[in-house]
Amino acid sequence: MNIVESKHFNGLRGTLEFDAPLAKHTSWRAGGGADIVYTPADRDDLAVFLRQLPIFEQVTPLGLGSNTLIRDGGVRGAVILMHDPGGALAVADGLVYAEAGVACPKLARFAAQHGCGEAEFLAGIPGTVGGALAMNAGCYGGETWSYVARMEVLQRDGTFAVRTPKDYSIGYRSVRRADGRAPGEVFTAAWFRFPVTDKGDARKKIRELLARRLATQPLELPNAGSVFRNPPGDHAARLIESVGLKGYAIGGARVSEKHANFIVNADRRATAADIEALIVHVQKIVAEKTGVNLEPEVKIIGEAAAA
Ligand SMILES: Cc1cc2nc3c(=O)[nH]c(=O)nc-3n(C[C@H](O)[C@H](O)[C@H](O)COP(=O)(O)OP(=O)(O)OC[C@H]3O[C@@H](n4cnc5c(N)ncnc54)[C@H](O)[C@@H]3O)c2cc1C
């Protein structure tokens, strides 16, 4: 427990909780909570919260938690729950504007309805626009940052700034500031430039991509998508399968039988420690048997549970 209490805050319109669980806010449905959990009413309300949060408190934005493992001992400081089903979407001056809390599939459908192409890949990414910006999420040849024209961020002192791609160094599932630092700010909105397309073609492509996912990924079970980044010129799933780890389990966590780069929490009894132990085991066996060091794509945050 930390020393911040609700009396530190005035004029908030969102929901403020202390020592709150977060498992239901992650797609693995596992793991610990946070000292402070804030669900802002909107961008301005988040700014009001950050301005009053003591500066020594760490801030961790969480979108739909579809790429995050929160250790069982939880996260110190404040977690901001960014997912906002009512988040703004608009088209203006040839750009698609999306607030960070909008779910990626919703952005993909919105873009298709407005004849904006190449956003279809976002339809199968079960995170938020903010999470996609933070991860440079991508698939089937598309990557989030290929389409960013500019974006809005909220700095730790509660002031907004507008940035452009030249302020960042972007790579495969990697986003740093141009000087190499971690972004360290909350992404609150982005303007995307998508090429003009036929609306029907875009909708058809979305349907095709979703069907492909259903056929190849264990979407019916709690998971966090691909656990490991693909090493150059190879696929993590192929390597994991080649060393015989499909179906291997530790506690409630299991390497998916359907897609070896997915870890599933099939009966929802996995702890974050089970999942992390399985990640470490897979890395160890793959390194021993193939010489390849797999790097996690999922973000592992927080502290282990006290023994
Ligand atoms: C079934 C399934 C399929 C998937 N398929 C893909 C795929 O094809 N391609 C792919 O790239 N990923 C895929 N993923 C992983 C995941 O959906 C993406 O990484 C997604 O972009 C994460 O978004 P999120 O909102 O859930 O982020 P979270 O997991 O909530 O957060 C991820 C990281 O982003 C940071 N973050 C979140 N929101 C913000 C914000 N507003 N400002 C600043 N930082 C922020 C968090 O602090 C954390 O470090 C898949 C996941 C699942 C479960």
The ligand as an ORCA input file, in Angstrom:
! r2SCAN-3c Opt
* xyz 0 1
  C      -5.748    -13.114    -29.612
  C      -4.687    -12.057    -29.741
  C      -4.155    -11.774    -30.972
  C      -3.176    -10.789    -31.112
  N      -2.687    -10.523    -32.354
  C      -1.745     -9.558    -32.493
  C      -1.221     -9.255    -33.792
  O      -1.600     -9.821    -34.801
  N      -0.279     -8.285    -33.876
  C       0.168     -7.605    -32.780
  O       1.024     -6.720    -32.925
  N      -0.306     -7.881    -31.555
  C      -1.240     -8.830    -31.376
  N      -1.732     -9.121    -30.137
  C      -1.160     -8.432    -28.970
  C      -1.906     -7.159    -28.559
  O      -3.274     -7.215    -28.915
  C      -1.271     -5.910    -29.148
  O       0.070     -5.757    -28.710
  C      -2.052     -4.647    -28.786
  O      -1.522     -3.553    -29.495
  C      -2.004     -4.333    -27.296
  O      -2.983     -3.334    -27.033
  P      -3.583     -3.176    -25.570
  O      -4.441     -1.960    -25.570
  O      -4.237     -4.432    -25.125
  O      -2.248     -2.921    -24.778
  P      -1.880     -3.367    -23.277
  O      -1.594     -4.818    -23.199
  O      -2.904     -2.816    -22.344
  O      -0.505     -2.559    -23.111
  C       0.615     -2.947    -23.895
  C       1.726     -1.923    -23.670
  O       1.298     -0.662    -24.180
  C       1.307      0.327    -23.162
  N       0.131      1.187    -23.396
  C      -1.166      0.808    -23.506
  N      -1.945      1.880    -23.743
  C      -1.121      2.955    -23.780
  C      -1.325      4.345    -23.978
  N      -2.543      4.861    -24.199
  N      -0.255      5.175    -23.935
  C       0.991      4.689    -23.726
  N       1.259      3.377    -23.533
  C       0.208      2.518    -23.565
  C       1.209     -0.435    -21.850
  O       1.752      0.305    -20.762
  C       2.022     -1.687    -22.182
  O       3.399     -1.411    -22.066
  C      -2.713    -10.090    -29.971
  C      -3.260    -10.375    -28.717
  C      -4.235    -11.349    -28.601
  C      -4.831    -11.612    -27.248
*
